[in-house]
């Protein structure tokens, strides 16, 4: 890792400043007038130290040479001195106010930009660990950096102006002293920048481990895994993993701090020796009578200001470089190419047919196919059941049908039109889906249901109709505040539901949408057999004249409601037909059905 410190070079630093145009465009888009006022205030702040030094110099020299002169000779310099102090106070207060407001607006915009970008990511992107890391870095490490860079850039402007203006005062006395004042800070900054680069590299390389540490902490501090943690005594195991990761982080951070402290200490000693030597020269000149008292104080203050501005200026440059490395992560994420879903294309007014023609699909970074050579056609009015063992490809097929993946082989046709040529938004508006891993929103019951059709969020009649369709009446009526009760336990006043109750709320969400195609993916995961049968029957009745697709392991509940059953095995469509036809076939479906219902049979050797 120490060798990586020296992989930093000036060319890398200069490259990082190429982000300035992007940063400026971002800052300019927030509040133009506020940004202009902030910049002006920093320019004035940069001039104020030199103005204060000169006004003090004039005042003290006037006092020293005021013998036999009127008081106005001293009064005018005093007024100027006090005016400069008052101006500094006003500028400081105004600057603090404007920056605070600007920071709030900037952070808000950055977070919205990240969310807008995340909205356009595909399911494939979220299943890609590299993309996920970029998202987390943008959120956790880079979101605050634009404001930080703005502050440093403005401070840099102020320091440059302050450095030049106070430098002019000292140059007037002994120009050669400036060389002594700049060599050591420049050398120090180069080394500190190398350390900053090393710190960035460490943060970048441990992003996955940091995410894992966050996940272990999340498991321990939320109810998502509480029952298993208690039953299987996993607490110590997770804490051990968390401590192991963080001890590594702490060791790396302490090493960086130690390195930075030693380097900083060494250069500070040299800097103090140089400053002490120049101070000696100033005092000597005053003792010899070469300069007045006001000049002496002006040169001493100029020396202090030049050192401070030089150190601050070089530190700011180093900080901008280091922060630009993090900002690059933000822009890398925001500018990451994504395949946007077309808002144009054939609009779907009604789903009449769904057809798969020789469709194959494999997940990213996987060699084996999750689906292979799948062909079938579903027509309006049909009730289709997908059956098969875990991993047979049922849920993957639903994801393809939902348009969540588009890198499949073969053709998926909606009303005879390719999925890639239709308007996805209009298509999804005609679908009501409950996925196997449906979301339990930590929101109110109204929102949990209303998210199925946001336009109906406040329509109590429509919401109640959806609740009735999902047999969720008892669940909602039993809530303390009815439909406006907070669900989950993350927020105050929240009520936790059972798995089956959550499932009925999710079903209500799907029924709120006036869809042409309803898909229920594994509702039996949280519903008892009776409830599942009632839901299947109800959906079958409600979707007459429409398309409904059921996925379940309880084949008994599917046999009466299904127009046709599609049997998947190892990603392939091996059988399809009615329950009776498939039982007569005595294939994989017959094997699964008899196995579930304890019916004796002679198994087929190919099954």
C-alpha positions in Angstrom: 0.0 0.0 0.0 2.9 2.4 0.7 4.0 2.0 -2.9 0.6 3.2 -4.1 1.4 6.5 -2.3 4.0 7.2 -4.9 1.7 6.3 -7.9 0.3 9.9 -7.5 1.9 12.4 -9.8 1.3 16.0 -11.0 -0.4 14.8 -14.2 -3.0 13.0 -12.1 -3.6 16.1 -10.0 -4.0 18.3 -13.1 -6.4 15.8 -14.7 -8.6 15.9 -11.6 -9.2 19.7 -12.0 -10.8 19.0 -15.4 -14.0 18.4 -13.3 -14.2 22.1 -12.7 -16.5 22.8 -15.6 -18.9 20.1 -14.5 -18.8 21.3 -10.9 -19.4 24.9 -12.0 -22.4 24.0 -14.2 -23.8 22.1 -11.2 -23.3 25.0 -8.8 -24.6 27.5 -11.3 -27.8 25.5 -11.8 -28.7 25.9 -8.1 -29.0 29.7 -7.4 -27.1 31.9 -9.8 -27.5 35.2 -7.8 -26.6 33.6 -4.5 -23.5 32.1 -6.0 -22.4 35.5 -7.4 -22.9 37.2 -4.0 -20.9 34.4 -2.3 -18.0 34.7 -4.7 -18.0 38.5 -4.3 -18.0 38.2 -0.5 -15.0 35.8 -0.7 -13.1 38.3 -2.9 -13.7 41.1 -0.4 -12.7 38.7 2.5 -9.4 38.1 0.6 -8.7 41.8 0.4 -9.7 42.6 4.0 -6.5 41.4 5.8 -4.2 43.6 3.6 -6.6 46.5 4.1 -6.6 45.9 7.8 -2.8 45.7 7.9 -2.3 48.9 5.8 -4.9 50.8 7.9 -3.2 49.7 11.1 0.2 50.7 9.7 -1.1 54.2 8.7 -2.8 54.6 12.1 0.2 53.7 14.2 2.6 55.7 12.1 0.2 58.7 12.3 0.2 58.3 16.1 4.0 58.1 16.2 4.5 61.2 14.0 1.5 63.3 15.4 3.5 65.6 17.6 2.4 69.2 17.2 -0.4 68.1 14.8 -4.2 68.3 15.0 -6.2 65.3 16.2 -7.8 65.0 12.8 -4.4 63.8 11.6 -5.0 60.6 13.7 -8.8 60.6 13.6 -9.1 60.0 9.8 -6.9 56.8 9.9 -8.9 55.6 13.0 -12.2 56.0 11.1 -10.8 54.0 8.1 -9.5 51.3 10.4 -12.9 50.9 12.2 -14.8 51.0 8.9 -12.7 48.1 7.6 -13.4 46.1 10.8 -17.1 46.7 10.5 -17.1 45.8 6.8 -15.4 42.5 7.7 -18.1 41.7 10.3 -20.9 42.4 7.8 -19.3 40.4 5.0 -18.7 37.4 7.4 -22.3 37.3 8.6 -23.7 37.7 5.1 -21.4 35.0 3.7 -22.4 32.5 6.5 -26.1 33.0 5.8 -25.8 32.7 2.0 -23.6 29.6 2.2 -25.9 27.9 4.6 -28.9 28.4 2.3 -26.8 27.4 -0.8 -25.6 24.2 1.0 -29.2 23.1 1.7 -30.3 23.7 -1.9 -27.2 22.0 -3.3 -27.4 18.9 -1.1 -31.1 18.5 -2.0 -30.4 18.7 -5.7 -27.5 16.2 -5.5 -29.7 13.7 -3.7 -32.6 14.2 -6.1 -30.1 13.7 -9.1 -28.9 10.4 -7.5 -32.5 9.2 -7.0 -33.5 10.2 -10.6 -30.5 8.3 -11.9 -31.4 5.2 -9.8 -35.0 5.4 -11.1 -33.7 4.8 -14.6 -31.5 1.9 -13.7 -32.6 -1.5 -14.8 -33.0 -4.7 -12.7 -29.9 -5.9 -14.4 -28.0 -2.8 -13.1 -29.1 -3.5 -9.5 -27.9 -7.1 -9.8 -24.5 -5.8 -10.9 -22.2 -5.4 -7.9 -20.0 -2.8 -9.7 -23.0 -0.6 -10.5 -24.3 -1.1 -6.9 -20.9 0.0 -5.6 -21.0 3.2 -7.7 -24.4 4.0 -6.4 -23.4 3.5 -2.8 -20.2 5.6 -3.3 -22.2 8.4 -4.8 -24.6 8.3 -1.9 -22.2 7.8 1.0 -19.0 9.5 0.0 -19.6 11.9 -2.9 -23.0 13.5 -2.2 -21.5 16.2 0.2 -18.4 16.8 -1.9 -19.8 19.4 -4.3 -20.5 21.8 -1.4 -17.1 20.9 0.1 -15.3 21.7 -3.2 -17.3 24.9 -3.5 -16.2 26.0 0.0 -12.6 25.1 -0.7 -12.6 26.8 -4.2 -14.0 30.0 -2.7 -11.5 29.9 0.2 -8.8 29.4 -2.4 -9.9 32.5 -4.2 -9.9 34.4 -1.0 -6.4 33.0 0.0 -4.9 33.9 -3.4 -6.2 37.5 -3.2 -5.0 37.7 0.5 -1.6 36.2 -0.4 -1.0 38.6 -3.3 -2.2 41.7 -1.4 -0.1 41.0 1.7 2.8 39.8 -0.3 3.0 43.2 -1.9 3.5 44.8 1.5 6.4 42.5 2.4 7.9 42.8 -1.1 8.1 46.6 -0.6 10.5 45.9 2.4 12.7 42.8 1.4 11.6 40.9 -1.8 14.0 38.0 -1.3 12.2 36.9 1.9 9.3 35.6 -0.2 11.4 32.7 -1.5 11.9 31.4 2.0 8.2 31.7 2.7 6.9 29.6 -0.3 9.5 26.7 -0.7 8.6 24.7 2.4 4.8 25.0 2.1 4.9 23.9 -1.5 7.0 20.8 -0.7 4.8 20.0 2.3 1.7 20.2 0.1 3.1 17.8 -2.4 3.6 15.2 0.3 0.3 15.8 1.9 -1.5 15.4 -1.4 0.3 12.0 -1.9 -1.2 11.0 1.5 -4.6 12.2 0.5 -4.4 10.1 -2.7 -3.5 7.1 -0.6 -6.5 7.7 1.7 -8.8 7.9 -1.4 -7.4 4.6 -2.8 -8.0 2.9 0.5 -11.6 4.1 0.7 -12.2 3.1 -2.9 -10.9 -0.4 -2.5 -12.8 -1.2 0.7 -16.2 0.0 -0.6 -17.5 -3.6 -0.9 -16.2 -4.5 2.6 -17.7 -1.3 4.0 -21.1 -2.2 2.4 -20.8 -5.6 4.0 -20.1 -4.1 7.4 -23.2 -1.8 6.9 -25.3 -4.9 6.0 -24.2 -6.7 9.2 -25.1 -3.7 11.2 -28.4 -3.4 9.4 -29.3 -7.0 10.2 -28.5 -6.5 13.9 -30.5 -3.2 14.2 -33.7 -4.0 12.2 -36.4 -6.6 12.6 -35.8 -8.2 9.2 -33.8 -11.0 10.7 -34.6 -10.7 14.4 -36.3 -14.1 14.8 -33.5 -16.1 13.2 -30.8 -14.1 15.0 -32.4 -15.0 18.3 -33.3 -18.6 17.5 -30.0 -19.5 15.9 -27.9 -17.3 18.2 -26.4 -15.4 15.3 -25.8 -12.1 17.2 -22.2 -12.9 18.2 -21.4 -14.2 14.7 -22.6 -11.1 13.0 -20.9 -8.8 15.6 -17.7 -10.8 15.1 -17.9 -10.2 11.3 -18.6 -6.5 11.9 -15.7 -6.1 14.3 -13.3 -8.0 11.9 -14.1 -5.7 9.0 -14.0 -2.5 11.1 -10.8 -3.4 12.9 -9.2 -3.6 9.4 -10.6 -0.2 8.6 -9.4 1.3 11.9 -5.9 -0.1 11.3 -5.7 1.5 7.9 -7.1 4.8 9.2 -4.6 4.9 12.1 -1.7 4.3 9.6 -2.8 7.2 7.5 -3.2 9.5 10.5 0.3 8.5 11.8 1.8 9.2 8.3 0.0 12.5 8.0 1.0 13.6 11.5 4.7 12.9 11.1 5.0 14.6 7.7 3.0 17.6 8.9 5.1 17.8 12.1 8.4 17.8 10.2 7.4 20.5 7.8 5.9 22.7 10.5 9.2 22.7 12.4 11.0 23.9 9.2 8.3 26.4 8.6 8.6 27.8 12.1 12.4 28.1 11.8 12.0 30.1 8.5 9.3 32.3 10.0 11.5 33.0 13.1 14.4 34.0 11.0 12.3 36.6 9.0 10.8 37.9 12.2 14.3 38.4 13.5 15.1 40.5 10.5 12.0 42.7 11.0 12.8 43.3 14.6 16.4 44.1 13.8 15.3 46.7 11.2 13.0 48.3 13.7 15.8 48.4 16.3 18.2 50.0 13.9 15.5 52.7 13.2 15.1 51.7 9.6 11.3 51.4 9.9 8.6 53.0 12.0 6.4 51.2 14.7 3.5 50.9 12.3 5.8 49.5 9.6 7.1 46.9 12.0 3.7 45.7 13.0 2.6 45.7 9.4 5.5 43.5 8.3 5.0 41.1 11.2 1.3 40.8 10.4 2.1 40.4 6.7 4.6 37.7 7.6 1.9 35.8 9.6 -0.8 36.3 6.9 1.5 35.2 4.1 2.4 32.1 5.9 -1.2 31.4 6.8 -2.4 32.1 3.2 0.4 30.1 1.6 -0.3 27.1 3.8 -4.1 27.5 3.3 -3.7 28.0 -0.4 -1.7 24.8 -0.9 -3.8 22.8 1.5 -6.9 24.0 -0.4 -5.3 22.8 -3.7 -4.5 19.4 -2.1 -8.1 19.2 -0.7 -9.7 20.1 -4.0 -7.6 17.3 -5.7 -8.6 14.8 -3.0 -12.3 15.8 -3.1 -12.3 15.8 -6.8 -11.4 12.1 -6.7 -14.6 11.5 -4.7 -16.6 13.9 -7.0 -15.4 11.8 -10.0 -17.3 8.9 -8.4 -20.5 11.0 -8.3 -20.2 12.1 -11.9 -19.2 8.5 -12.9 -22.5 7.4 -11.5 -24.6 10.2 -12.8 -23.1 9.9 -16.3 -23.1 6.1 -16.3 -24.8 5.0 -19.5 -28.2 3.4 -19.0 -30.6 2.1 -21.5 -33.6 4.3 -21.0 -37.0 2.7 -21.7 -38.5 4.4 -24.7 -41.5 6.6 -24.0 -42.4 6.1 -27.6 -43.4 2.9 -29.4 -46.7 1.1 -29.9 -49.1 2.1 -27.1 -50.9 -0.8 -25.5 -54.6 0.0 -25.0 -55.5 -3.6 -24.1 -53.5 -6.8 -23.6 -55.1 -9.4 -25.9 -52.3 -11.9 -26.4 -48.9 -12.7 -24.9 -46.6 -14.9 -26.9 -43.1 -16.3 -26.2 -41.3 -17.6 -29.3 -38.2 -19.6 -28.6 -37.2 -17.4 -25.7 -33.9 -18.1 -23.8 -32.3 -16.1 -21.1 -29.4 -16.2 -18.7 -28.5 -13.9 -15.9 -25.5 -11.6 -16.1 -22.2 -13.3 -15.2 -23.9 -16.8 -15.4 -23.0 -19.4 -18.0 -26.1 -21.6 -17.7 -29.5 -20.5 -19.0 -32.3 -19.8 -16.6 -34.8 -20.2 -19.5 -34.2 -22.1 -22.7 -36.3 -22.3 -25.9 -39.6 -21.3 -24.2 -42.6 -21.0 -26.6 -46.2 -20.5 -25.7 -49.2 -18.2 -26.4 -51.7 -16.8 -23.9 -55.0 -15.3 -25.2 -57.4 -12.9 -23.6 -59.8 -14.8 -21.2 -57.3 -17.6 -20.3 -56.2 -18.4 -16.8 -52.7 -19.9 -17.0 -50.8 -21.6 -14.2 -47.0 -21.9 -14.1 -45.7 -24.9 -12.1 -42.4 -26.4 -11.4 -39.9 -27.0 -8.7 -37.8 -24.2 -7.2 -35.2 -22.9 -9.7 -37.2 -24.1 -12.7 -37.5 -20.6 -14.1 -41.1 -19.5 -13.2 -40.2 -16.2 -11.5 -37.6 -15.5 -14.3 -40.3 -15.9 -16.9 -42.5 -13.4 -15.0 -39.7 -10.9 -14.9 -39.3 -11.2 -18.7 -43.0 -10.9 -19.2 -42.9 -7.7 -17.1 -40.3 -6.2 -19.3 -37.7 -6.0 -16.5 -35.0 -7.6 -18.7 -34.6 -7.0 -22.4 -31.4 -8.9 -23.2 -33.2 -12.2 -23.9 -32.9 -14.4 -27.0 -36.0 -15.1 -29.2 -39.2 -13.0 -29.3 -41.8 -11.8 -26.8 -44.9 -10.5 -28.5 -47.7 -8.4 -27.0 -50.7 -8.4 -29.3 -48.3 -9.6 -32.0 -45.9 -6.7 -31.5 -42.3 -7.2 -30.2 -41.8 -6.3 -26.6 -38.9 -4.1 -27.7 -41.2 -2.0 -29.9 -44.0 -1.3 -27.5 -44.4 1.5 -25.0 -43.4 -0.2 -21.8 -45.2 2.4 -19.6 -48.6 1.8 -21.3 -48.0 -1.9 -21.2 -47.2 -2.0 -17.4 -50.3 0.2 -16.7 -52.3 -2.8 -17.9 -50.6 -5.3 -15.6 -51.2 -6.1 -11.9 -48.4 -8.2 -10.4 -47.6 -9.6 -7.0 -44.0 -10.8 -7.0 -42.8 -13.6 -4.8 -40.6 -11.1 -2.9 -43.2 -8.4 -2.8 -42.4 -5.2 -1.0 -43.6 -4.4 2.5 -43.6 -0.6 2.5 -42.9 1.0 5.8 -45.7 3.5 5.0 -49.4 3.9 5.8 -51.9 1.2 4.8 -53.4 3.8 2.4 -50.0 4.3 0.7 -49.3 0.5 0.6 -52.4 0.0 -1.3 -52.5 3.3 -3.2 -49.1 2.7 -4.7 -50.8 0.3 -7.1 -52.3 3.4 -8.8 -51.1 6.7 -7.4 -53.9 8.6 -9.0 -56.4 6.8 -6.7 -54.4 7.2 -3.5 -57.2 9.4 -2.0 -60.1 7.7 -3.6 -61.6 5.7 -0.6 -64.2 4.0 -2.7 -61.7 2.6 -5.1 -59.3 1.6 -2.3 -62.1 -0.2 -0.4 -63.1 -2.0 -3.6 -59.5 -3.2 -4.0 -59.5 -4.3 -0.3 -62.7 -6.3 -0.8 -61.2 -8.1 -3.8 -58.2 -9.2 -1.8 -60.2 -10.3 1.2 -58.2 -7.8 3.3 -61.3 -6.3 5.0 -60.6 -7.9 8.4 -56.9 -6.9 8.3 -57.6 -3.2 7.5 -60.6 -2.9 9.8 -58.6 -4.2 12.8 -55.9 -1.5 12.4 -56.0 1.3 15.0 -56.5 4.1 12.5 -58.0 2.0 9.8 -56.6 2.6 6.3 -54.5 5.5 7.6 -52.5 3.4 10.1 -48.7 3.4 9.8 -47.5 -0.2 8.9 -44.2 -1.7 9.9 -42.1 -0.8 13.0 -39.6 1.6 11.6 -41.7 4.7 12.4 -43.7 5.8 15.4 -47.1 4.3 15.8 -46.4 1.6 13.3 -48.3 -1.8 13.4 -46.6 -4.9 12.3 -48.6 -7.4 10.2 -48.3 -11.1 9.8 -46.9 -12.5 6.5 -50.4 -13.4 5.3 -51.8 -10.0 6.2 -49.0 -8.3 4.3 -49.7 -10.5 1.3 -53.4 -9.4 1.3 -52.3 -5.7 1.4 -50.0 -6.4 -1.5 -52.9 -8.1 -3.4 -55.1 -5.1 -2.7 -52.4 -3.0 -4.3 -52.5 -5.1 -7.4 -56.3 -5.1 -7.6 -56.4 -1.3 -7.4 -55.1 -1.3 -10.9 -57.7 -1.9 -13.6 -55.4 -4.4 -15.4 -55.8 -6.6 -18.4 -53.3 -9.1 -17.0 -52.9 -10.2 -13.4 -49.9 -12.2 -12.2 -49.7 -13.8 -8.7 -46.2 -15.2 -8.1 -46.1 -17.7 -5.2 -48.8 -16.3 -2.9 -48.7 -19.6 -1.0 -45.5 -18.3 0.6 -47.5 -16.4 3.2 -51.1 -17.6 2.7 -52.7 -20.7 4.2 -54.2 -23.2 1.7 -57.7 -22.0 2.3 -56.8 -18.3 1.8 -54.8 -19.1 -1.3 -57.7 -21.0 -2.8 -60.1 -18.2 -2.0 -57.7 -15.6 -3.6 -57.3 -17.8 -6.7 -61.0 -18.3 -7.1 -61.6 -14.6 -6.6 -59.0 -13.5 -9.1 -60.3 -16.1 -11.5 -63.8 -14.6 -11.2 -62.6 -11.0 -11.4 -60.4 -11.6 -14.4 -62.9 -13.2 -16.7 -62.4 -11.9 -20.1 -58.8 -11.0 -19.1 -55.5 -12.8 -18.7 -54.5 -14.2 -15.3 -51.3 -16.1 -14.5 -50.8 -18.0 -11.3 -47.6 -19.5 -9.9 -47.9 -21.8 -7.0 -46.5 -25.0 -5.5 -50.0 -26.1 -4.4 -51.1 -27.8 -7.5 -54.4 -28.9 -6.0 -55.6 -25.2 -5.9 -54.7 -24.7 -9.6 -56.4 -27.6 -11.2 -59.9 -26.2 -11.3 -59.2 -22.6 -12.2 -56.6 -23.2 -14.9 -57.5 -23.0 -18.6 -54.0 -24.4 -19.2 -51.0 -25.4 -17.1 -47.4 -24.8 -18.2 -44.8 -27.1 -16.6 -41.3 -25.8 -16.3 -38.3 -28.0 -15.5 -34.7 -26.9 -15.5 -35.6 -23.7 -17.4 -37.4 -25.6 -20.2 -41.2 -25.9 -20.9 -41.6 -29.6 -20.8 -45.4 -29.9 -20.7 -48.6 -27.9 -21.2 -52.3 -28.7 -21.1 -55.2 -29.0 -18.8 -55.0 -30.8 -15.5 -56.6 -33.9 -16.9 -54.4 -33.9 -20.0 -51.3 -33.6 -17.9 -52.4 -36.3 -15.5 -53.1 -38.7 -18.4 -49.6 -37.8 -19.8 -48.1 -39.1 -16.5 -45.1 -36.8 -16.8 -43.5 -34.4 -14.5 -46.7 -32.6 -13.6 -48.4 -35.9 -12.7 -45.4 -36.9 -10.6 -45.5 -33.6 -8.6 -49.3 -33.7 -8.2 -49.4 -37.3 -6.9 -46.4 -36.6 -4.7 -48.3 -33.7 -3.0 -51.5 -35.6 -2.6 -50.0 -38.9 -1.5 -51.4 -40.8 -4.5 -49.7 -44.0 -5.2 -48.3 -44.4 -8.7 -45.5 -45.9 -10.6 -42.9 -43.1 -11.3 -41.7 -42.5 -14.8 -38.0 -43.3 -15.0 -37.4 -40.1 -17.0 -38.8 -37.9 -14.2 
